[in-house]
Amino acid sequence: MSSVKRYQPDMPGKPRASRFAGVLVYLLGLPLLPAAIFSLIGGSATRAIGYGIGFFAAMVAATMIRRGLTIEAEAQRRKIVRRSSTVPYKFTGSVILALGMFVVAMASGDYSLIEQILFAGATLLGGYLYYGFDPSRKSTQIAAVGITSEELIELLEEAESKIENIEAARGEIRNPEFRTKLQKITTGAREILDTIEEDPTDARKARKFLKVYLDGAQQVTAGYARMHKQDQGGAEVELEDNFRRVLGTIETVIAEQKERLAENNVNELDVQIEVLQLQLEKEGVT
């Protein structure tokens, strides 16, 4: 047993390991499907039903274990601890898999009751040794902010999704100047997310900034990328000028907001947000 290593979803060099976690459970269950079919063809309904139940249990268990590992990997990546789900995914998945294997052993007719129980117990133990069970975490209230860690992480994930959308739109833009500006913008946005994560007391006042800033940047970038593909005729130059001005404003705003967050200057933050919002509406690039 000492040579068995528990699976670590966030090991160095494997930042996306959780995407493939639980695949072994899927593979474990796959042979049960043809076994059920062949048993049914052979006239053994009991075995067919038992193998079918085992296959279904393995698929459900794999899905739940993958979900648990994904949550755990994300929690380890964040500086802020995410509240574990009310559903202990990894433990529940392992139990379902153990019960499924118990049914398979029972349906096969080749094992005694004690052996069936041992078979299920070994499956449950194997799930624990390889994947581990869900850690116990509480949803903490961030002091002086009035927002739970779960809510803050959801805010950060939503912002990260918008940054990724900006990067996707950037990939459709050929202008080197605009691509460089957008790269600076997404880099600056992620630096702001890191600042908020390191100092959650900035979360409440940054909520509006993240939504207005990133929504605006996402819309204007996607709008330009979409319109740039079309034949704008003489409007092309005006479109580029408008987009250039908006990007310049966004670059300036994000630099100022990083400074404001460091200074905890809420009033200045709101003023600059309103200025950006008005310009986005005025330029009409979206």
N, C-alpha and C positions, 0 to 999 in steps of 0.2 A: 504493500500500500504506500510505502514511503516514496516510491518512484512516481506515483500518480500526482500530476499537477493540476490544480483547479484552473479552469479556463478564466483568463483575465481579458475582458472585452476591450480594455483601454491600454493594452501593452504598447510600449514605444515601438514606432514603425508600423503599427496597425491601427491607425486612427479610425478606420472605417470597418473594423472587424465585426461590429455588431450587425452590419448588413448581411453577413454570411453566418452569423451565429445561429445555432439550432438546426443547421442543414443536416447534421448527422442524424437528428431525430427523424427528419423527413426520409432520409435514406433507410433508416431502420424500419420504417413502416411500409416502404414501397413493396417489398416481396410479399407482404400479406395480401395485397390486392389480387395478384394472379393466383396465389394460394387459395383464396376464397373462391375465385372463379372455377379453378380446377376441381376443388372439393364439391362445388355445386354440380358441375358436369359429371363428377364421379358418383353422385347420388348421396353425398354426405352433407345434409342440410345443416346439421349441428356444427360441423367444422366450418362450413361456409359462413354461417352467421357469426361464429366466434372470431374467425379471421377477419371478417368484415368489420366487426366491432373494434378489433385490435388496430386495423388500418385507420379507421376513423379517429380513434383515440390518439394514435401517433401523430396524425395531422394536426389535431387540435392542440396536443401537447407541444408540438414543434412551434406552432404559431404563438402560443402563450410564452414559451421560453424565449423566443426571439424578441417578443415585446419586452419582457423583463430585462433582458440583456441590453436592449437599446436604451431603456430608461436608465439603467445603471451606468452605461458607458457615457451617456450625456451628463449624468450627475457628476461623474468623476472628472469630466472635462471642464465643467463650470466651477468657478470659484464659489458660487452660491449653491448650496445644497438643495436640490429639488426634493420636495416631499414625495416619498414613495407612494405609489398608487394604493388605494384601498384594497385593490386586488393584488395579492402576492403572486405575480405572474409565474415566476420561475418555480416556486414551490407547488403551485396549483398544477402547472404543466407537468411537473415530475410525478405528482400523485396520479394525474389522469393517465400518464404513460404507464405507470406501475399497474394501475387497475386494468388497463387495456391488455398488458402482457399477462396478467393473471387470467383474464378471460381466454386469451389465446392458448395458454397452457392447459386450462380446464377443457376447452373445446377439442384440443388435440387428442385427449384421452390417453396420453402417454405418461402422465405424471400423477402422483398421489396428491392429496390435498396439501400435505406439508411441503411437498416439492413446489406446488403451485404458489404457495405463500412465500417460500424462499425465493422463487423466481421473481415475484413482484417486489419483494424486499430488496433483492439485488439490483433491480431496475431503478428503484427509488434511491438507493445508495449511490449507484452510478451517476444518476442525475445530479446528486449533491456534490460528489467528488469532481465532476467535470465542470458543472455550471455554477454550483453554489446555490444558496437560497437568498431570498430577497432581504437586504439589510433593513433594519428598522430605522426610520427617519420620521421626524415630526415636521409639520409645516410651520416654520418659524415666522414670527412677525418681526419685520425689520424695524428696529427701534427708530422712533421719531418720524416714521415715514407713513405708517398706516397701510402698508402693502405687504402681502405675504411673499415669501421667496418664490412660490409657485407662480404668482401673478407677475412678478418681475421677470422671471425666466421666460414666460410667455411673451412679454413685451419685447425682450431681447431677441427672441426667436422670430417674432413677426418683423422686427427691424432687419434682422439678418436676411430674411426671405426677400425683403424689398431691395436690399443691397445686391443680392444675387440676380434679381430681375434687371437692375441697372446694368450689371456686368453682362447679362445676356444681350441687352439692347446695344450695349457698347460694341459687342462683337459684330453687329450688323452695320456699324458706322465705319466708313473708310477714311474719313478725315483724320490725319495724324494728330492735329492740334486738339480736336475734340476728344479723341481717344485718350490723350495724355491728361486732359482736364478731368475726364470721367474717372480715370485711374486714381488721380489725387483725391477726388471726391469720395470714392468708395473706401479708399485707405483712411481718409479722415473720419468717415462715418464709423468705421470699425474701431478706430481709436476712441471715439466717443463712447461706443458700446463698452469697450474695455474699462474706460473711466467710470462708467455707471456701475459696472459689475464690481469693480474694486471698491467703490464708495456708493453703496445703495441709497444713501440719504439723498443723492441727486436724482433718484428715480422719478419722484413725483413731478418735479419741475421740468425734467427732461422728457416726460411723456408726450407733452404737446409738441415739443421740438422734434422728437423722433417721428411722430405721425405727420406733422405738416412738412417738415424738411424732406423726409424720405418719400412720402407720398408725392410731393411736388417734383422731386428729382426723378423719381421713377416715371411719373406721367410725362414730364417734359422730354426725357430721354427716349422713352418708347414712342412718343408722338413724333419726335424728330426722325427717329430711325424709320418709322412707318412712312412719313411724308417724303423723306429723302429718296425712297425707292421709286416714288411716283415722279412723273414728269411735271415739274413745277414751272417750267418756262422762265419768265422773267422774275418770278417770285422766289427763285432759288437763293439769290443773293440776300434778299430780305429775310428769308427763313434762317439762313446761316447767321446773319447778324443778330437776329433775335435770340437764337440758341446760344450764340457766343456770349451775349449779355447776361442771359440767365445763368449760364455755367459760371461766369465770372462772379455773379452775385452769390451763387451757392458756395463757391470756393471761399469767398470772403466771409460769408455767414458761418460756415463750419469752423473756420479758423477762429472767429470771434467767439463762437459758442464754446469751443474748447477752453478758451481763456475764461469765459464767464463761469463755466462749470467749476473751474479751478478756484475762482474767486467767490463762488456761491452767490452770484449776482442774479437774482431771479428777475428783477424788473427789466434789466437790460436784455435778458434772454427773451422775454415776451415781446419787447419792442422789435427786436430784430426778426423774430418769427413773423410778426405781422407785416413787416416790410417785404420779406421774401414772398409771403402769400399774395400780397397785392401785385408784386411784379410778375409772378407766375400767371396771374389772371390777366394782366395787362398785355403781356407779350404774345399770348395766344399761340404758342408753339405746340401745345398739346392738341 
